[in-house]
Every structure is written in structure tokens, then in C-alpha cells.
Amino acid sequence: MKKRPDYIVVGRFGRPRGVSGEIFLQPLTDNPDRLVVSGQFWIETEGHYDEIRFSAVNDIAGKTAVRIKGVNSPEEAGTYTNRYLYIHSEELGIPEDGSYFYFDLIDCRVVDQSGTDIGIVADVEEFPANDLLVIKDDRGNLFRLPMVTAFIMKVDLEKNEITINPPEGIFDSPDEN
């Protein structure tokens, strides 16, 4: 199994709120419950990660607003705008059987059911209906495959391989006859 990144993005800071140093935080995690006062968080600063803690986490009309310890004004809070909030990857735990984190899929080899090499996973794009595997073939072409059970047959993270049953023609190059 491949090495996890050390830090995982769980949120992105928005604009300051009010005069006391609160700032809106857009959760970028499937588990927004991890954004709590007692949590340990990190921000990237000039190539390294600095720890930050929250002194308050509030729901304001369906949006998350946080108060960072030591930040007491909208000007100080504004320095965090558009910066990402991270957790250490050890806090993620191990996914349940049959589950995985999207970053685990990046660079996995993609093969069809007969074992024919299709390419590697270059990215995973998230959409409301279903997410897409972005697969790069050996010529550099990018193809998108919906991540649905009809097409994804097996994800084997130990072998770093995804077996698919692609719909006919999805991997045909537009340059080919």
C-alpha cells in the first residue's frame, strides 16, 4: 500500500465574520464532525505546517464559523482567508473494508476485466451525481469514468490496481478511426 500524505485538507477558510476574529470555514471533508474545538489542526506556512486550535466552532445560518485561538480581530482572521485547514493523516484512521480515501486511488493502475492496461488514475473529480476517475493512458490522453458499481469492479489497494468494466467506446481516442 502506498504512503499517505502527511497532511490532509479538511477545510478552506473564507471571509472574516464580525469584529471578534471569527472566520467562516468551508468544510472539505466527508466528516464535518471532525471540526471541533478540541481538534488539532494545521495550516501550511512557507513550506511547513503550523499547528492551530479553535476556541469556538459555530453554525451560523448553515455555515461553519470558527474562532482561532490567538486571533482577536477581523484583520488577523483575514490573514487566513483562502488558506486550507489540514489534519495529520494519522487522525483519519483506517477505512472500513471496501472503503478507501480518494488520495489512495491516485496513481493506481487501471485494467479492464481481461487484464488489459488502460492507464493510471491521475485524479478523482467530485460531482453531486457521482464522482469520476480521471484516467491517463500511456499517450497522455485523459478519460473520465463514472465511479459507479457497474463500471468499477474491484479496487485493490494492496496491488495498487483498479479493475473496471468500461462502457463500450469510452477509451476510444477521438483521433482513431
C-alpha positions in Angstrom: 0.0 0.0 0.0 1.3 3.4 -0.9 2.3 6.0 1.7 -0.3 8.5 2.7 0.4 12.2 2.5 1.4 13.6 6.0 -1.4 16.2 6.0 -4.9 16.0 4.6 -7.1 19.0 3.7 -10.4 19.2 5.7 -11.4 22.8 5.1 -10.8 26.2 3.5 -11.1 29.5 5.3 -13.5 32.1 3.9 -14.0 35.7 4.9 -13.9 37.0 8.4 -17.1 37.3 10.4 -17.9 40.1 12.9 -15.4 42.0 14.9 -14.1 39.4 17.3 -11.9 37.4 15.0 -14.3 34.7 13.8 -13.9 33.4 10.2 -16.0 31.3 8.0 -14.7 27.8 7.2 -15.9 25.7 4.3 -15.6 22.0 5.3 -13.9 19.9 2.7 -14.4 16.6 4.4 -17.0 13.9 4.4 -16.9 14.0 8.2 -17.6 17.7 9.3 -17.9 16.5 12.9 -14.1 16.5 13.0 -14.2 20.3 13.0 -14.4 20.7 16.8 -12.8 22.9 19.4 -10.8 20.0 20.8 -9.3 19.2 17.4 -5.7 19.6 16.4 -5.4 21.4 13.0 -2.6 22.7 10.8 -2.1 25.4 8.2 0.7 25.5 5.6 3.1 28.4 6.1 6.0 28.8 3.8 6.6 25.1 3.2 6.0 23.9 6.7 2.9 23.3 8.8 1.9 25.3 11.9 -0.5 24.0 14.5 -3.6 26.0 15.2 -6.5 25.3 17.6 -10.1 26.7 17.7 -11.6 28.4 20.7 -15.1 28.2 19.2 -16.9 26.5 16.4 -20.4 27.8 15.5 -23.1 27.1 12.9 -24.2 30.5 11.5 -27.2 30.0 9.2 -25.9 26.7 8.0 -22.3 27.9 7.6 -19.4 27.0 9.8 -17.7 29.9 11.6 -14.6 29.3 13.8 -12.6 31.3 16.2 -8.9 30.5 16.1 -7.0 30.8 19.4 -5.0 33.9 19.5 -6.9 35.6 16.7 -8.9 38.5 18.1 -9.7 40.8 15.2 -11.2 40.7 11.7 -7.8 41.8 10.3 -6.0 38.9 12.0 -8.7 36.5 10.8 -8.5 37.9 7.3 -4.9 36.6 7.0 -6.4 33.1 6.9 -8.8 33.8 4.0 -8.4 31.3 1.2 -5.9 29.2 3.2 -6.5 25.5 3.7 -7.0 23.7 7.0 -5.3 20.3 7.5 -5.3 17.4 9.9 -2.5 15.0 10.3 -3.2 11.9 8.2 -2.8 9.6 11.3 -6.1 11.1 12.5 -8.0 9.6 9.6 -7.8 6.1 10.8 -8.2 3.1 8.6 -11.2 3.0 6.2 -13.7 0.2 6.6 -13.4 -2.9 4.3 -14.4 -1.9 0.8 -13.8 1.8 1.5 -10.9 4.0 0.6 -9.8 7.6 0.5 -9.6 9.2 -2.9 -6.0 10.1 -2.4 -5.3 6.3 -2.2 -6.6 5.9 -5.7 -4.2 8.4 -7.3 -1.5 6.6 -9.3 -3.4 3.2 -9.2 -3.0 1.2 -12.3 -6.4 0.7 -14.2 -7.0 -2.5 -16.0 -10.1 -4.0 -17.7 -11.5 -7.4 -16.7 -9.2 -9.2 -19.2 -6.2 -7.5 -17.6 -5.5 -5.1 -20.4 -3.7 -2.0 -19.1 -5.9 1.1 -19.5 -3.7 3.7 -17.7 -3.3 5.2 -14.3 -5.6 7.3 -12.1 -4.5 10.9 -12.4 -7.3 12.5 -10.3 -10.7 12.0 -8.8 -13.3 14.6 -9.6 -16.2 15.0 -7.3 -19.7 15.8 -8.6 -23.2 15.6 -7.0 -24.5 12.7 -9.1 -21.3 10.6 -9.0 -17.6 11.1 -8.9 -15.3 10.5 -11.8 -12.0 8.7 -12.1 -9.7 10.7 -14.3 -7.6 8.1 -16.1 -4.4 8.9 -18.1 -3.3 6.5 -20.7 0.3 5.9 -21.9 -0.1 8.5 -24.6 -1.1 11.2 -22.1 -4.8 11.2 -23.1 -7.3 11.8 -20.2 -10.5 9.9 -19.9 -13.2 10.2 -17.3 -15.0 7.1 -15.9 -18.0 7.4 -13.6 -17.3 5.8 -10.2 -20.4 3.5 -10.2 -20.6 -0.2 -9.4 -21.5 -1.0 -13.0 -18.0 0.2 -14.1 -15.7 -0.3 -11.0 -15.4 -4.0 -10.4 -12.6 -4.1 -7.8 -10.3 -1.7 -6.0 -7.2 -3.5 -4.7 -5.1 -1.0 -2.8 -2.5 -3.7 -1.9 -1.8 -4.3 -5.6 -2.3 -0.6 -6.4 -4.8 -1.6 -9.1 -8.4 -0.9 -10.1 -10.3 -3.4 -12.3 -13.0 -1.8 -14.4 -15.8 -2.9 -16.8 -15.9 0.2 -19.0 -18.8 1.0 -21.3 -18.0 0.4 -24.9 -16.1 3.1 -26.7 -15.2 5.2 -23.6 -11.5 4.8 -24.1 -11.5 5.3 -27.9 -9.3 8.2 -28.9 -11.1 10.8 -30.9 -8.0 10.6 -33.3 -8.6 7.0 -34.1 -11.0 5.7 -36.8 
